[in-house]
Amino acid sequence: MRLGRLALEAALAVPGVVSGHAGRMGLAFTNDSGERLEGVVATALADGSVGLELHLEAELVPLRPLGDVVRAAVAARAGSEHRLGPVDVRFEDVSEPDEAATRPSA
């Protein structure tokens, strides 16, 4: 599923996105040529387009604006070569800042 791979790559390039996430039950993935794309669920729609669900892990940032940026990045990456349908962005987990990075230096 080329569009799923493009969407995941576009999402991962957005600052604040950490990784794709298979969800609590491990079911949010798509297979692409035998490779499991964690965090991508693609659905063929009746109008010929492909709807995407992106399940992501993010840094501790405002999530609604991050989702908007991810959707825009996916649309730009898909371009006119793919019939992209709706893109639903779900944040499955939030990474806390690394404790070592937040400790004052001695």
DRENSEVO-105315 format. One record per residue (C-alpha): residue in three letters; x, y, z; residue number from 1. Coordinates in steps of 0.001 Angstrom, whole numbers, plus 500000, padded with zeros to 6 digits. Layout:
% residues N
rest,x,y,z,nr
Ala,X,Y,Z,NUM
...
END
This chain:
% residues 106
rest,x,y,z,nr
Met,500000,500000,500000,1
Arg,502112,502840,498659,2
Leu,499766,505573,499922,3
Gly,499939,504184,503458,4
Arg,503737,504243,503377,5
Leu,503758,507814,502004,6
Ala,501328,508916,504710,7
Leu,503384,507362,507505,8
Glu,506598,508899,506160,9
Ala,504912,512307,505939,10
Ala,503565,512016,509498,11
Leu,506934,510952,510908,12
Ala,508584,513988,509295,13
Val,506355,516353,511294,14
Pro,508082,517721,514417,15
Gly,506309,516355,517484,16
Val,505425,512963,515963,17
Val,507451,510164,517527,18
Ser,506259,507014,515754,19
Gly,503407,505026,514323,20
His,501491,503071,516976,21
Ala,499569,499824,516463,22
Gly,497043,500790,519142,23
Arg,496146,499115,522433,24
Met,495051,495914,520735,25
Gly,497858,495943,518152,26
Leu,495420,496052,515235,27
Ala,496220,499447,513712,28
Phe,498519,498454,510867,29
Thr,498607,497858,507130,30
Asn,500789,495407,505250,31
Asp,502890,496773,502414,32
Ser,504762,494161,500381,33
Gly,505097,491943,503438,34
Glu,506166,494779,505740,35
Arg,503923,495833,508610,36
Leu,503245,499601,508672,37
Glu,502391,500215,512325,38
Gly,499879,502965,512857,39
Val,498339,502975,509368,40
Val,494870,501670,508518,41
Ala,493849,502170,504885,42
Thr,490289,501729,503626,43
Ala,489182,501692,499977,44
Leu,486112,503924,499719,45
Ala,483165,503650,497319,46
Asp,484238,506776,495400,47
Gly,487600,505192,494546,48
Ser,489592,507164,497093,49
Val,491516,505732,500057,50
Gly,490682,506825,503579,51
Leu,493471,506651,506125,52
Glu,493604,506332,509875,53
Leu,496970,507283,511337,54
His,497576,506053,514875,55
Leu,500569,507899,516260,56
Glu,502711,508496,519308,57
Ala,503533,512160,519888,58
Glu,505688,514316,522077,59
Leu,504039,516349,524815,60
Val,502739,519134,522542,61
Pro,499242,520494,521736,62
Leu,497700,517542,519893,63
Arg,494868,519167,517922,64
Pro,497220,521535,516034,65
Leu,499686,518666,515555,66
Gly,496922,516569,513978,67
Asp,496120,519424,511578,68
Val,499778,519682,510546,69
Val,499964,515893,510037,70
Arg,496843,515936,507808,71
Ala,498290,518775,505712,72
Ala,501645,516975,505390,73
Val,499943,513771,504257,74
Ala,497833,515625,501676,75
Ala,500907,517420,500326,76
Arg,502887,514170,500115,77
Ala,500039,512299,498395,78
Gly,499669,515061,495816,79
Ser,497402,514555,492836,80
Glu,498903,511161,491996,81
His,496781,509427,494683,82
Arg,493053,509627,495408,83
Leu,493334,510498,499074,84
Gly,490113,510404,501056,85
Pro,489660,511522,504652,86
Val,492688,511318,506949,87
Asp,491852,510601,510578,88
Val,494713,511228,513031,89
Arg,494574,509520,516430,90
Phe,497172,509934,519117,91
Glu,497502,506627,520940,92
Asp,500301,507668,523291,93
Val,502250,510724,524404,94
Ser,505951,510549,525224,95
Glu,507095,512404,528283,96
Pro,510298,514411,528075,97
Asp,513433,512448,528891,98
Glu,514131,512914,532600,99
Ala,517866,513178,531971,100
Ala,517355,516079,529587,101
Thr,515259,518010,532137,102
Arg,517616,517616,535121,103
Pro,519698,520664,535999,104
Ser,523373,520196,535257,105
Ala,525680,519803,538265,106
END
